[in-house]
Amino acid sequence: MGTRILVASRNPKKLAELRRVLDENRIEGLELVSLADLPPFSEAPETGATFEENALAKARDGARETGLPCVADDSGLEVDALRGMPGVLSARWSGRHGADDANNELLLAQLRDVPDERRGAQFVSACALVVPGGAETVVRGEWRGTIRREPAGDRGFGYDPLFQPDGETRTSAQLAPEEKDAQSHRGRALRQLLPALTELV
């Protein structure tokens, strides 16, 4: 079966993303399990001021509670015209955690009067790997682009339908999964974790 690694998420798309990155780099011998696969434990609230703090707190929690090496990510959108917001508040920008449509509508309303040339933004992902009684690794990936004036595409989640990566005519919600992995903030961060993950095989 290989070494079990906890991915501290209930989002199957995040699990699939790490699986694809491992497969693409021919790393075998790691079995990924999610929070949905394990008995529940009390998870500390995400109160960090940075993506890195939140990712590390989640990974430490998971490793301590399960005894498994744990990968956690905290990611979000930083909009230039909003001085880096919503940032760590991205998932609950509209007041309810994970309300993607409401978050997107609020963001569009806040940017309604911002001209196209000032709609720059970046997706950020901090990924942490914590090995019980061992090393802690934290990495960061960024993906620059602009915020469109209306959503397009039905792939991905969160702000993907509004985010047009630099050099693209499509939004990240219109990219095929392997295209997104090659460019995305989380793909970039996960690839930086590969040396530490390879040591666990």
Buried (B, 14 or more C-beta within 10 A) or exposed (E): EEEBBBBBBEBEEBBBBBEBBBEBEEBEEBEBBBBEEBEEEEEEEBEBEBBBBBBBBBBBBBBEBBEBBBBBBBBBBBBBBBEBBBBBBBBBBBEEEEBBEBBBEBBBEBBEEBEEEEBBBBBBBBBBBBBBEEEEBBBBBEBBBBBBEEBBBEBBEBBBBBBBBEEBEBBBBBBEBEBBBBBBBBBBBBBBBBEBBEEBE
